[in-house]
Each structure stands twice: as structure tokens, then as C-alpha cells.
């Protein structure tokens, strides 16, 4: 056989069978169908994953928004409670300030009591003197004068006692 010639069995180029164009096209079409099917499956998986990620992100966003809202409410409640507590503390401070303004300081009270003690001692001395002069005097006029002095001194003592009570009650 000459080069380039082929026999009926197709043994000229060492091949037993040369595929035809139709066979090659049919094989390529089969490969293309398998490839397209694989690509479609990959797209479906990718689309499904995209949907899942989108759902997760939406759920996370909703949960974050709910947590933020709850946090804001908690902060508002805490601020309100703190304001109420400070109002109560300020009211208590005001009460203490009013009380301190109305109370008599210890030093001033001691000074007043000492002064009253001195007055009482003076009045006692005067009463003792009046008793002595009243018992020595011989006339009724002297006794009456002495009685008026005693009455005046007793009234003075009562007034002093009432002043002390008034100071104590303040």
C-alpha cells in the first residue's frame, strides 16, 4: 500500500477506526450536558448558601436591634431610679438643713442657762433679804411692801421659767 492509501478496513494510518465528525459532536454534546448540569448544581448550592447567609444576617440584625432597644430601656430605667434616689437624698439633706437652722446650738443654750441660773440666784438673795427685812419691820406697811416685793419676785421667777421652757421646745 502506498502512503496515504487506506484499505477498506482503515488500516492505513495505524488506526482501526477514525471517529466521524458526528460522533465527535455527539460526544461533545454529552460532555457539555454533563458540564452544564454540574455548573447548574454549583449555582444552586451557591444560591442556597447566599439565601442562608442573608437569612442569618437578617436574624442577627433583628437580634442586635432588639438587644440595643432593651439596653436603651434599661439605661432609661436606671437613670430614672438614680434621679428618684437623688431626689430623696436631697429632700433628706433639706430636712437636716432646716432642722439645723431651727435647733439651738449647745454653746448658746449653756450660756442662756448660766444666765438664768445667775438671775435665779439673785432673786433668791433678794427674797432672803426681803424675808429678813419683813420679819424685822414692825409695821403693817412694811409687811405689805415686803409682800408685794415677794409677789413681784415670784412672778419674775415664773416668767424666767416659762422662757426656759419656750427655748427648750424650739
C-alpha positions in Angstrom: 0.0 0.0 0.0 1.2 3.4 -0.8 1.5 6.1 1.8 -1.8 8.0 2.1 -3.8 5.0 0.8 -6.1 3.1 3.1 -7.6 -0.2 2.8 -11.2 -1.0 3.3 -10.6 -1.8 6.9 -8.9 1.6 7.5 -5.5 0.3 8.5 -3.5 2.8 6.5 -2.7 5.2 9.5 -2.5 2.6 12.2 -5.9 3.2 13.5 -8.6 0.9 13.3 -11.3 3.4 13.3 -11.4 7.2 12.8 -14.3 8.9 14.6 -16.5 10.8 12.4 -17.5 14.4 13.0 -21.0 13.4 14.0 -19.6 11.1 16.7 -17.3 13.8 18.0 -20.1 16.3 18.1 -22.4 13.9 19.9 -19.6 13.2 22.5 -19.0 16.9 22.9 -22.7 17.5 23.3 -22.8 14.8 26.1 -19.8 16.4 27.8 -21.4 19.8 27.5 -24.7 18.5 29.1 -22.8 16.9 32.0 -20.7 20.2 32.4 -23.9 22.3 32.3 -25.6 20.1 34.8 -22.6 20.4 37.2 -22.5 24.2 36.7 -26.2 24.4 37.5 -25.7 22.3 40.7 -22.9 24.6 41.8 -25.1 27.7 41.1 -28.0 26.1 43.1 -25.6 25.4 46.0 -24.2 28.9 45.8 -27.7 30.5 45.6 -28.9 28.4 48.6 -25.8 29.5 50.6 -26.5 33.1 49.7 -30.1 32.8 50.9 -28.9 31.2 54.2 -26.3 33.9 54.8 -28.8 36.6 54.0 -31.3 35.0 56.5 -28.5 34.8 59.1 -27.6 38.4 58.6 -31.2 39.5 58.9 -31.7 37.4 62.1 -28.5 38.9 63.6 -29.6 42.4 62.6 -33.0 41.9 64.3 -31.4 40.4 67.4 -28.9 43.2 67.6 -31.7 45.8 67.2 -33.8 44.1 69.9 -30.7 44.0 72.2 -30.0 47.6 71.6 -33.6 48.6 72.3 -33.6 46.6 75.5 -30.3 48.1 76.6 -31.7 51.6 76.0 -34.8 50.8 78.1 -32.6 49.5 80.9 -30.4 52.6 80.8 -33.5 54.8 80.9 -34.9 52.9 83.9 -31.6 53.1 85.7 -31.4 56.9 85.1 -35.0 57.3 86.4 -34.2 55.2 89.5 -31.0 57.3 90.1 -32.9 60.5 89.8 -35.5 59.4 92.3 -32.8 58.3 94.7 -31.0 61.7 94.4 -34.3 63.5 94.9 -34.8 61.5 98.2 -31.3 62.3 99.3 -31.7 66.0 98.5 -35.0 66.0 100.4 -33.3 64.4 103.4 -30.5 67.0 103.2 -33.0 69.8 103.1 -34.7 68.4 106.2 -31.4 68.2 108.0 -30.6 71.8 107.0 -34.0 73.0 108.2 -33.5 71.1 111.5 -30.0 72.5 112.0 -31.2 76.0 111.4 -34.0 75.7 113.9 -32.1 74.0 116.7 -30.4 76.0 119.4 -26.6 75.4 119.5 -25.2 73.9 122.6 -23.0 76.8 123.5 -25.8 79.3 123.2 -28.1 77.1 125.3 -25.4 76.7 128.0 -24.8 80.5 128.1 -28.6 81.2 128.5 -28.9 78.6 131.2 -26.0 80.1 133.1 -27.5 83.5 132.8 -30.9 82.2 134.1 -29.1 80.4 136.9 -27.4 83.7 137.8 -30.8 85.5 137.8 -32.4 82.8 140.0 -29.5 83.1 142.5 -30.0 86.9 142.6 -33.7 86.5 143.1 -33.1 84.0 146.0 -30.8 86.6 147.6 -33.4 89.3 147.2 -36.1 87.0 148.7 -33.8 86.2 151.6 -33.2 89.9 152.2 -36.9 90.7 152.0 -37.7 88.0 154.5 -35.2 89.4 156.9 -36.5 92.9 156.5 -40.1 91.8 156.6 -39.5 90.0 159.9 -37.7 92.9 161.4 -40.1 95.5 160.4 -42.7 96.4 162.9 -45.4 98.0 161.0 -48.1 96.6 158.7 -47.0 98.8 155.9 -43.5 97.3 155.8 -45.0 93.8 155.8 -47.3 94.8 152.9 -44.4 96.3 150.9 -42.4 93.2 151.6 -45.3 91.0 150.4 -45.5 92.9 147.1 -41.8 92.5 146.6 -42.1 88.8 147.2 -45.0 88.6 144.7 -43.0 90.5 142.1 -40.0 88.2 142.6 -42.2 85.1 142.2 -43.7 86.5 139.0 -40.2 87.1 137.7 -39.2 83.6 138.5 -42.3 82.2 136.7 -41.5 84.3 133.6 -37.9 83.1 133.6 -39.1 79.5 133.9 -41.5 80.0 131.0 -38.7 81.5 128.9 -36.6 78.4 129.5 -39.4 76.1 128.5 -40.0 78.1 125.4 -36.3 77.8 124.4 -36.3 74.1 125.1 -39.4 73.5 122.9 -37.9 75.2 119.9 
